[in-house]
Amino acid sequence: MTILSGMTMDQLLPKFSAVIFDMDGLAIDSGPSIIFAWRQAAATFGAHLEDELLRTIQGHPADGVESALRQAIGAKFDSQRFRLLSTQFWHEQVESLGISPMPGLTTLLELLIRCRIPYALATNSDGHSASQCLRLSGLHKHFPLAVTRDQVAAGKPEPDLFLHAARLMGMDARECLVLEDSAVGLLAASRAGMIPLLVNAQPDNESLQLAVMTFRSLHEVAEAIAAKN
């Protein structure tokens, strides 16, 4: 569902008591550095990764990403070597350039704090990777509650990450807004019985079908929440 002209965001935003953020592509602009690292690593195997493949696998659990990469690169693919190389390339890139928070994130977090609305982070990244990303983006102090893939039995699109975040906040899953930029996360939110909101300026059809509402940016999300508070 998208926001329709002639209707206010206050009328459309469902009732909620807490907010859960995805990390990659939603809270932080990690996409470019990840794509760079994957492409550089693939090049060492003599392969080129197409844009559509890279767009599709971002946000998926590690085993799903590895399977897609193996199919794309072929018989020469070595998962351990690829992980080591891509990690090396990623570190070089982000230590040099940093990682930017997504536009509107700080404004939204400040609003949630002022309104005393609990919030958390839930990501398919493991704890070490998530900590690095938050540090490099300057957000490590902004997300004291972060649930990572190694804390639960299954990552997205299973609901475990979101349900664990709700438990840690002491919140009813049905009253949690989930902010996601991809179909994988939206599906996980739906399976958790939460309220899936899509934040993406160029959404795909699958994501649009899964989202209760669609926003182009976190600025728009902040405006919608401010209107209700």
N, C-alpha and C positions, 0 to 999 in steps of 0.2 A: 504494500500500500504506500503510495506517495502522498505528500502533502498537497492538498487540492487548493486551487485559487478560490478565494471567497470564504475560506474557512480558516479560523485562527488556529495556531499551534496549541493554544490553551484548550480549545475544544477537542483537539485530537489526541493529545498526549494522555496515555492511560495513567491511572492512579499507580503510584509506586512509592517505596520507602527507602530504597537503596539503589546504587548504581555499580555495575561491574564493567570494567574496561578490558578489552583486548589490548595487547601490547603492539606487536608488529603491524605497521600500517594504520593503526588506529590511534594509539597514544604516541608512538614514535615513528618517524619516517625512516624505517630501517630497510625498506624495499630496495632502494638503489644500491646500498652496500652489499646486501645479500646477493642480488643479481650479479653484481660485479664479481663477487667471489666465486659464485657458481660458474660463471662464464670463463673466468680465468682458469679455474680448475679443470673444466671440461676441455679447454684448449690444449692442456698438457696431454690429453688423450686423443688429440686431433679431432675433436668434435665441437660443433657449434650448437648452442641451445637456443631454440626459437622463442620469440616473445610470448606466444600463446602458451607454450609449455611452462615457462617461468611464471606467468600470471596464474596459471591453473594450480601449480603445486605450492605456491606461497601460503603459509598458514597451516599446511597439512602436517600430521605427525611425521616424525623422522623416517619411520619405516615406509610410509607411503611415498615420501619424497625420494628415498633411495630406490624404490622399485621403479618409479617413473624415470629417474636418471639412468638407471641400468638399461632400461628399454631404449632411451634416447641415444645413449653413448655406444651401446653394443658390447660385444664380447671383450673389448679391451678394458671395460670398466672394472675398477677395483675400489670397493666401497671404503676400505680403510685409508687407502692413499687419497681418494677424493676428499674424505672428511678432513684429513690432515692438511691438504693443500688449500681447500676452501676456507678452513679456519685461519690459516696463515694469511691468505689474501684478504680475508675480512678484517683481521686485526690490523694489518698494514693500512687498509683503507680508513677504518674508523678512528684509529689512533691519530691519523693525519688530519682527517676532516671532521671527526666527531659525528654525532647523530642528532638530528634536530627533532625536538618535540613537534607534534603535529599542530598546525595553526588552530588556535582556540582552546588548546588543552589547559593552559594555565588559567585562563579566564573561567573555564568550566569548573576546574578544581576549587578555585577560590569561591565560586558561587556555592558549590556543595558544602564547603566548610562553613560559610556564612549561614546557610540554611540548615546546618546540622544534619545533613543527609549523609549517612555512611557510604563509603565506597571502597572498592578493592580492585586489584588487577588479577586477571586470570589468563595465563598464556601457555601455549604448547611448547615454549622454550623450557629448557631445564633451568634449575636454580642458578647455576654458574653463569650461563649465557644471559639470563634475564638480569642478573645483578650487574654484569658488564654493560649491557645496553642502557640500563637505568642510570648507571654512573656516567657513561659517556654522553648521555643526553641531559645530564644535570637533574634527573628526576628521582634519584634514589631516596631523597628525603620526602618526596611528594607521595610515594606509595609505600607506607609502612606495612600495608597488608598486601602481599603478592603471593598468589597460588601458582605454582609451576608444575610442569609435566611430571617431574620426579616425586611429587607429593601425592599423586593419585594413581589409581589402577589403570586408567585409560585416558588418553588425551581427546581433544575435539576430533571428530564430531560427536563423541560420547559426552554425556552431561557432567561427568565427574568433577572437572575443574570448577564449573560454576556452582554446583551443589556444595562443594567443599568451601568455596568462598562465602556462600550464603550462611553456612553453619558457623564459620569463624566470625562473621559479623553478627550472628544471632538473629538473622532475618528470615522471614518466610520467602521461599523461592518464588512464589507467585507474585510477590511485590518487588522483585528485583528487575530493574531495567538493565539490559545487556547491550553495550555499544560494540558493534562489530563492523568490519569492512569486507567480510567474505562470507560465502555460503557455508563454509565449514563451521565457522563460529556461530552463525545464525541457527544452523541445524542443532548444534549442541545446546544453545540457549532454549530452543523450542523443546528439545527432549528433556531439559531440566524443568520445564513448566514455567519458564521466566518470560519476560517481555522482550523479544528481539528487535532491536533498532539497528538499521543499516546506516552507516556513515560513510558515504563514498560518492565522489563527484561523477564517477563513471561506472555505475553499477551494472552487473550482468543480470540477465533475466532470472537465473536461479536465485540469486540473492534477493531480487525484488519480490519473488514469490514467497520467500521465507520471512521477510521482514514485516512487522506490524506497521512501522513507519520508516520513511527514508529521509535522510538529511544529507546535504552536500558537504557539510563541515561540522566540526565541533562548536563553532560559533553559533550555528543554527540550533544545535542541541541546547546550548546555554540559554539562548533566547527562549526556547520552548519551556525549559525548566523554570526560568525566571518568571515567565508569565503565570505559572501555577503557584509561585511562592511569593 
